[in-house]
Amino acid sequence: MPGKLLSVVITATLAFGSSVAFAAEEGVDRAVEGAKNTVTSPGQIVQGIEEETAEHGAVGVVTGTVKGTVDAAGQAVKGAANLGVGVIEAVTKPLTD
C-alpha cells in the first residue's frame, strides 16, 4: 500500500510540475514574440515605402513613409504589450494554476 501511495504522489507531482512548466512556457513564448515584433517594427517603414513606391511611383516615397511609420508604431506597441504580458504570465501563471 505505501508503494501505491508513493506512486500516486509522484505521478501527481510530475503532472503538476509539467503543467506549471507549460504555463510558464506560454508566457515566455509570448514575451519572445513581443520582443521580436518590437525590434523588427522599423522594417515596416521600409516595407511601406517599397509597396507604395511600386504602386504610386515617386509619390509613394512620401505616402509609404507615412503608412510604414504608422504600421511600425502599431507593431511596436503591440509587441511591447505582448512582451509585458508574456513576462507577467511566465511569472504568475504557475502560481495561479
SULDAZI-V183797 format. One record per residue. N is the residue number from 1. RES is the residue in three letters. PHI is phi in degrees with one decimal (none if undefined). D_FIRST is the distance of its C-alpha to the first C-alpha in whole Angstrom. Layout:
# SULDAZI-V183797
n=N res=RES phi=PHI d_first=D_FIRST
n=N res=RES phi=PHI d_first=D_FIRST
This chain:
# SULDAZI-V183797
n=1 res=MET phi=none d_first=0
n=2 res=PRO phi=-61.5 d_first=4
n=3 res=GLY phi=-65.2 d_first=5
n=4 res=LYS phi=-66.1 d_first=5
n=5 res=LEU phi=-62.2 d_first=6
n=6 res=LEU phi=-61.8 d_first=9
n=7 res=SER phi=-62.3 d_first=10
n=8 res=VAL phi=-65.2 d_first=11
n=9 res=VAL phi=-62.7 d_first=13
n=10 res=ILE phi=-64.2 d_first=14
n=11 res=THR phi=-62.1 d_first=15
n=12 res=ALA phi=-63.8 d_first=17
n=13 res=THR phi=-64.3 d_first=18
n=14 res=LEU phi=-65.1 d_first=20
n=15 res=ALA phi=-64.6 d_first=21
n=16 res=PHE phi=-64.6 d_first=23
n=17 res=GLY phi=-61.9 d_first=24
n=18 res=SER phi=-70.9 d_first=26
n=19 res=SER phi=-70.3 d_first=27
n=20 res=VAL phi=-65.2 d_first=29
n=21 res=ALA phi=-63.6 d_first=30
n=22 res=PHE phi=-65.1 d_first=32
n=23 res=ALA phi=-62.8 d_first=33
n=24 res=ALA phi=-65.3 d_first=35
n=25 res=GLU phi=-62.8 d_first=36
n=26 res=GLU phi=-60.7 d_first=38
n=27 res=GLY phi=-64.4 d_first=40
n=28 res=VAL phi=-65.1 d_first=41
n=29 res=ASP phi=-60.8 d_first=42
n=30 res=ARG phi=-64.7 d_first=44
n=31 res=ALA phi=-65.0 d_first=45
n=32 res=VAL phi=-64.7 d_first=46
n=33 res=GLU phi=-62.9 d_first=48
n=34 res=GLY phi=-63.4 d_first=50
n=35 res=ALA phi=-63.6 d_first=51
n=36 res=LYS phi=-62.0 d_first=52
n=37 res=ASN phi=-63.2 d_first=54
n=38 res=THR phi=-65.6 d_first=56
n=39 res=VAL phi=-68.9 d_first=57
n=40 res=THR phi=-89.6 d_first=58
n=41 res=SER phi=-59.9 d_first=60
n=42 res=PRO phi=-60.5 d_first=64
n=43 res=GLY phi=-63.4 d_first=64
n=44 res=GLN phi=-64.5 d_first=64
n=45 res=ILE phi=-64.5 d_first=68
n=46 res=VAL phi=-61.7 d_first=69
n=47 res=GLN phi=-63.3 d_first=67
n=48 res=GLY phi=-62.3 d_first=69
n=49 res=ILE phi=-64.2 d_first=72
n=50 res=GLU phi=-60.6 d_first=72
n=51 res=GLU phi=-65.2 d_first=71
n=52 res=GLU phi=-70.0 d_first=74
n=53 res=THR phi=-67.0 d_first=77
n=54 res=ALA phi=-63.0 d_first=76
n=55 res=GLU phi=-87.2 d_first=76
n=56 res=HIS phi=-122.0 d_first=79
n=57 res=GLY phi=72.7 d_first=81
n=58 res=ALA phi=-60.5 d_first=82
n=59 res=VAL phi=-62.9 d_first=81
n=60 res=GLY phi=-63.0 d_first=78
n=61 res=VAL phi=-63.0 d_first=77
n=62 res=VAL phi=-72.2 d_first=78
n=63 res=THR phi=-66.2 d_first=76
n=64 res=GLY phi=-67.4 d_first=73
n=65 res=THR phi=-64.9 d_first=73
n=66 res=VAL phi=-65.0 d_first=72
n=67 res=LYS phi=-60.8 d_first=70
n=68 res=GLY phi=-63.7 d_first=68
n=69 res=THR phi=-66.5 d_first=68
n=70 res=VAL phi=-63.5 d_first=67
n=71 res=ASP phi=-62.8 d_first=64
n=72 res=ALA phi=-64.1 d_first=63
n=73 res=ALA phi=-63.4 d_first=63
n=74 res=GLY phi=-61.7 d_first=60
n=75 res=GLN phi=-65.7 d_first=58
n=76 res=ALA phi=-64.9 d_first=58
n=77 res=VAL phi=-65.2 d_first=57
n=78 res=LYS phi=-63.1 d_first=54
n=79 res=GLY phi=-63.7 d_first=53
n=80 res=ALA phi=-64.7 d_first=53
n=81 res=ALA phi=-63.6 d_first=51
n=82 res=ASN phi=-64.7 d_first=49
n=83 res=LEU phi=-61.7 d_first=48
n=84 res=GLY phi=-63.9 d_first=48
n=85 res=VAL phi=-64.4 d_first=45
n=86 res=GLY phi=-62.7 d_first=43
n=87 res=VAL phi=-64.4 d_first=43
n=88 res=ILE phi=-63.2 d_first=42
n=89 res=GLU phi=-61.2 d_first=39
n=90 res=ALA phi=-62.3 d_first=38
n=91 res=VAL phi=-85.9 d_first=38
n=92 res=THR phi=-93.8 d_first=37
n=93 res=LYS phi=-57.1 d_first=35
n=94 res=PRO phi=-62.0 d_first=32
n=95 res=LEU phi=-77.7 d_first=32
n=96 res=THR phi=-93.2 d_first=32
n=97 res=ASP phi=-86.8 d_first=30
